[in-house]
Amino acid sequence: MADLRGRNFATVVYPESAPDHWIEILSDFHIPAFISPLHDQDVNPTGEAKKPHYHVMIMYEGKKSIQQVGEVFAAIGGVGCEQISTIRGYARYLCHLDNPEKAQYNPDDVRQLAGADYNNIIGLPTDKYKCLREMQEFIKSQDVEYYSDLADYALEFRQDWYRILCDSGTYFIREYIKSRSLKNKREALSRYHETMEELAEEKREDAINKSIDKFIEQKDTEQYL
């Protein structure tokens, strides 16, 4: 007989039919879990707005039956009990990260319970390179000269950048800023030398012209003597 038990499950919670403190109730079970941001911008295929709801996924260390999990979901007013085949895929669905045609929600608004780490689970190599590319473009467009300025900006406005900088992206970004700064200084120095040479050339030409004018003036004077 097939084993219908699993480790990872999901349900949907509608605020109007859930207990007032359903998040605290779920937290008291001490099961690692993610709660999506409130999905209040979703629409049906016909274009009608869906009822605002939360997606909730819980992750056990050992296998549990549908009945066991159903007791937890019933306590928080969850509708349905879906066994999850891939944690990363469903975790990313909480914010529609792989569904650009759907309403997008901020990953920073996902609630994490009992030690569950949302960013660690949803992370993809492509996300890292996307953030690095965005930071590189930001450094160029804003003429960032100091790593600390970028780090402070990321801390306040771009948590996805900040995580990349803290985990593995610091060396690349710091070297890029350093190299770009050195290049800019060398180009500025080269422009300075070119300007000075142009000024020197102008002075030489001016001196020559003055000498010619003086010579002509002297010749003109001698003709009248």
DAVEN-V664868 format. One record per pair of residues at least 6 apart in sequence whose C-alpha atoms are under 7 Angstrom apart, sorted by the first residue. I is the first residue (numbers start at 1). J is the second residue. D is the distance in whole Angstrom. If there is no record, write none. Layout:
i=(I;I)
j=(J;J)
d=(D;D)
This chain:
i=(4;5;5;5;5;6;6;6;6;7;7;7;7;7;7;8;8;8;8;8;9;9;9;9;9;9;9;10;10;10;10;10;10;10;11;11;11;11;11;11;11;11;12;12;12;12;12;12;12;13;13;13;13;13;13;14;14;14;15;17;18;18;19;19;22;25;26;27;30;31;31;31;31;32;32;32;32;32;32;32;33;33;33;33;33;33;33;34;34;34;34;34;34;34;35;35;35;35;35;35;35;36;36;36;36;36;36;36;37;37;37;37;38;38;38;39;39;39;40;40;41;42;42;42;42;43;43;44;55;70;88;88;91;92;92;95;95;95;95;96;96;96;96;97;112;128;131;145;145;147;147;151;154;154;155)
j=(65;63;64;65;66;63;64;65;83;59;60;61;62;63;64;58;59;60;83;84;57;58;59;81;82;83;84;56;57;58;81;82;83;84;55;56;57;78;79;80;81;82;53;54;55;56;78;79;80;53;54;55;77;78;79;52;53;54;53;77;76;77;76;77;76;76;76;113;114;58;59;60;114;58;59;60;113;114;115;116;57;58;59;112;113;114;116;56;57;58;110;111;112;113;54;55;56;57;110;111;112;54;55;56;94;95;110;111;54;105;109;110;52;53;54;52;53;54;52;53;103;49;50;102;103;49;50;50;94;81;121;122;122;98;122;104;105;106;107;102;103;104;105;104;118;164;161;177;181;174;177;162;161;162;162)
d=(7;6;5;4;7;5;5;7;7;6;5;6;6;5;6;6;5;6;6;5;6;5;7;7;5;4;5;5;4;6;6;5;6;7;6;5;7;6;6;5;5;6;7;6;5;6;5;5;7;6;5;6;6;5;6;7;5;6;6;7;6;5;6;7;5;7;7;6;5;7;7;7;6;6;5;7;5;5;6;5;6;4;6;6;5;7;6;6;5;7;7;6;5;6;7;6;5;7;6;5;7;6;5;6;5;7;5;7;6;7;6;5;7;6;5;5;5;6;4;7;6;6;6;7;6;4;5;6;6;6;6;5;6;7;6;6;5;6;6;7;7;6;7;7;7;7;6;6;6;6;7;7;6;5;6)
